[in-house]
């Protein structure tokens, strides 16, 4: 079996004295692994918080400093984009809920620190989707080109409309009406989410999910999405949220109770298991016991430990063994199986494969990836 080298995870685990590479090759490997995992900014933050950034070799330090600068710039860009969304949707008589990274930034949560962002996600009531889409188009966002199958995929089966792009700023906004697809084998009542939202004080009319629902949504995004190229980054998000909210001892019982209400206890089981195993998140034993009935069972759990243990490493060849590709491929198929019933899934996967084959340039073999 191929030998794996992971410098990133030990650095994330140590919060006071970070283990440091000892050779230029090891430093370069750490930088590559962290950059592939979208965690270079977070490592820079840990080094700075522990007073060790100045001890990093001079030729390496600029990479961490650049990551910090880029993270701060992206947080500023997220705030700007949120202001534009706020202005565009100000006349709506429904709440606009920021999700994931944008919510962390505007709520000033520790999970936003050192984080990189790819788009802005919002959640609105399903009945307001058409109005939201129209107002965003009037403000400069537009849908990309999708064929009839893609339109049906998003608008009839998924939990969001097709992504909207702002060509002037090069930004993307994903408009959701739920946190899981309508066809998903696990159903979440979006009205229960909206009933518990928390206002963002400096942004009238804009909200975030509750403290428990922030964790549950992050867990759904990681363990049901199927894309694990940034899996470790998403696990780090969960760790930051749990450490922050878990300072209140009553939070853990509230989290388990809320997971049961929303039908997400099995997803929370995985979230707590792998944050504790891989990042040593201080999950109370009582919380683990409360979720024992949500376990997939001892045999399946051994298999899932082996699969997630590989998929949640940094997405870099040095961190992969002979089974990593198999593990991630299995999770990709599992996510689609959880997302759609077979009579919808098989034609959808065939359509995706056909469009990828049809759109593949014939000259150099480069591939153009179609959207979901």
N, C-alpha and C positions, 0 to 999 in steps of 0.2 A: 504494500500500500504506500502511496506517495506520502512523503513527510510534509507536514504543514507547519508554517511559522506564522504565528499571530502576535504581533506586538501591540495592537490597538486595544484588545480586550483587557490585558493586564494593566494598561495605563488607565483605562476607564475604572477598573476595580479599585486602584489605589488612589485615595483622595487626599492623602497628606504627603507621602513620599512616593512620587511616581517612579516606577522602574524605567530606567533610561537605556537605550541602546548604547553599545560601547564602541562600535566601529562606524565609519562613514557608510558602509554598505547597509548596516542595520538601521541607521538613521534614514537613509534613502527609502528603505523598505517600509519603515513606519510611516513616512510621509505619503508614499504611494497607497498603502493600505487605508490610511485615514482619509485621504482624498477620495478614493473610490467609495468609501463608506459614508461620505458626506459628514465626516466627524472631525475634520482637521480644526475647525473653529472651536469645537467643544474641547478638544485636547488642549488647544491654546489657552482656553479659559481655565482649565484645571491647572495647567502649569503656572499661569499668572496668579490664581487664587492661592496656590501653595508656595508662591515666592520662588519658583524654580525656573521661570522663563529666562532669566538672565544667565542661568547656568547652562542653557542649551548652547551647543557649539555655534560660533558666529555665523558660519555658512548655512546653518539650518534655521536659525532664529527668524530670518525674514519670511520664511514660509508660514510660520505660525502667526507672525504679526500681520502678514497679508491676509490670512484667513480671518483674523479678528476684524480687520478693516472691512473686508468684504461682508462679513456677517452683520456688522453695524450698518453698512450701506443698504443691505437687503432689508433689515428691520425698518429703516427709514422709508424704503420703497414700499414696503407692505403698508405702513401707516398712510402714505400718500395714496396708494390704491384704495385703501379703506375709505379715505375721505372722498374719493371720486365715486365709489359705490354708494356711500352715504348720501351724497348730493343727488345721484341719479335716482335713488329709490326713496327720497325724502317724502314724497307725496303718498307713499303706500300706507294703507291702514292695517298693516300686518307687521309682525316682528321680522327683522333680518338678523339671522344668527350666524356669526362667524365661526368657522370650524378649524380644527387642527392648528397649523402654525400661525395663521393670522389671529386666531383667538388667543394663543399664547402671548403674542406680541402686544395686542391691545389690552389684555388683562395684566400685562407685566408679570407673567409667570416665569419661574426659573427655567422652564422647558424651552423658552425662546432664546436663552442666552447661548451664543455660539452656533446657532442653528442656521442652516441654509434653506431657502424657500424656492419652490418651483412655480406655484400659482396661489391664488386665493380661492378658498372654498366657502360658500355660504349655504345656509339652510333656510328655506321659507316654507310656509304651508303649501300643500300640493295645489290647493284651489287658487293660489296666487301666482303659480308658475308662469302662466301666459302674460300676466301684467308685468312681472319682473323681467321676463325676456324682452318684452316690447320696450320697457323703459331703458334697459341696458343698451338695446340697439339704438335708441334715440340719443344715448350718451356716447356712442362711438364703438361699442362692442359689437361683434358680429360672429355668427356661426361659421365654422369651416365647412367645406364641401363634404357632404355625406350622401351616399346613395340611399335608395329606398330601404334597404335592409338596415343600414346604420341608423336611419331615422326611427325605424320601428324598434330597433334594439334599445335605443335610449328612451324613447318617449312612451313605449308601451311596457317594457320589461324592467328597465333600470330604475335607480333611485335618483337620477339626475338627467338633465337635458344635455345635448351635445355641448362640449366646451365652447366658451365664447372668448374671442380674441380681440384685443385692442391693438390695431396695427400701428397707431401713433406711438404707443409706449412699449409695444412688444410684450404685453402682459396677457395672462390667461385667467379667466374666472370660471369655476365649476359651480353651477347652481343646482343644489340638491333639494329634494323634498322628503328625503329619508336618509338614514345612514346605511341601509342595506337594500339591495334590489327588491322590487316588488315580487319577482319570481324566486327569491331566495328560499332555501329550505328552512332557514331561521328567519322568522318574521319579527319585526320591531314596529310597534305602534308609534308613529311619529308624533301623534298628538300628546302622548305621554312625555316625550322629549320636550316638546314645546311648552308643556304645562309647567316645566321645572327650570326654564331658562333663567339666566342671571343677567341683569342689565350691565352694560359697560358704561360706567359713570360719565366719562368724557364724550360719549358718543350716543346722544339721545336717539332712541329708536333702534339701536343696535345692541345685540345680546351675544352671550356665549352659552354653551351648555353648562349644566350644573357641575359641581366638583366631581360627583360620581360619574356623570355621563361623559365628561371629558375623557376619563380613563377608559370607560367602556367603548366609546367610539374609537379611541386610539387602538384598543385591543382588536376591535372588529377590523379596522383598517389593516392591521398587521397580519392577523391570523386567518382572515378570510379573503384577502385581496389576491394572493397568489404571486405577486411580484416581490422578490426578496433581494433585489440588488441593493436596496437601502434598508434591509430588514434590521440590521443592527442599530442603525440610526433611529428607527421607529421604536425599537426596544429601549433605547436610551431615553426617548421621549416618555415612554411609560414609566421608566425608573424615576425620572425627574418629577413627574406628576405625583407618583405614589409617595416619594420621599417628602414632597411639599405638603400635600393634603394629609398624609399619614401622620403628621406631627400631632394631629388631633386624634387621641385614642379612639374616639367614637366613630371616626371616619370608616374604619375597616368593616364594622358591622353594617353601616349604612351602605357601603359599596356592595357587599354580598347581597343584602336585601334588595337593592336596586337592580342588580344583575338578575335576580330571580323574577322580579316584576317585569323586566323587559325581555325575559327569555334568553338571557346571555350568560347564564352561569357556566356552561362549558367553555365559553370563550374567556371568561375571567379566570377560570381554572388554569388555562394555558398561560395567560398573561402573568399571573402571580408565580406560576411554577418557573417560567423561564427568566423572568426578571430576577427572581431569587437565586436561581442556579447559575446564571451567567453574569449577573451584575451585583449579586449579593444585596438586592433590595431587602430592607428589613421588614419582611412580611410576618405579622404575628402568627404564631402556631394556631391560635384559635380560629383564625381566618382560613387557614389551610384545612383544618378539621371541618369547618362549616361547609366547605366545598367538596368534601370527599365524594358525595353522591354525584357530582358533576364530572368525576374522572372517567375517562374512556375505558377503564379497566386495566389490570396489570399487564396483560400481554400487549395490548395495543399501545399502552403508555411507553413500554420499552422501545417499541418501534418508533413512536413519535419523538421520543427523546433523541434517538439516533438521527432522525430526519431533521428536526428543528436545531439540534446541536450543530449540524453542518450548515443549514440554510441561514442561520443567524450569525455566521462569521462574516468578517469583512469580505466584500465582493471583489477579491483580488486573487489571482492564480496561486500566490504563495500560501493562501489560507484554505485552499481547496484540496481535498483528497480525491481518490478515485470514485467516491460515491456522492460527492457534492452535487454534481450535475444531475444525478438520478434523484437525489433528495429534492432539489428545487423543481425538477420536472414533475415529480409526484405532487408537490404542493401546488403547482400551477394547475394541474388537472383537477386536483381536489377542490381548489377554489372555484373553478368553473362548474364542477359537479354540485357544489353547494349553492352556486349562484343561480342555476337554471335547471329545470327538469330535462330529462333526456330528449323528449320530443322537440324541445327548443334548442338544447345545447348542441346536438349533433349537426343540424343544419347550420347553426351559427359558426361552429368550428370549421365546417366545410367551406362556408362562405369566406371566413378569414383566410384560410389556407389558399383558396382560389385567388383572392385579391392580392395576396402577397406574391403568389407565383406570377400573376398577370402584370403586377407593377414592378417586378424585379428587372432592373436594367440588364440587358443582354451583353453589354460591352465589357464590363469589368467585374461582373458578379456582385456588385454592391446591392444591398437590399434596402428597399424603402418600406418601413414598417407602417402598416395601416393601423388606424385606431381600433379600439375594441368594437 
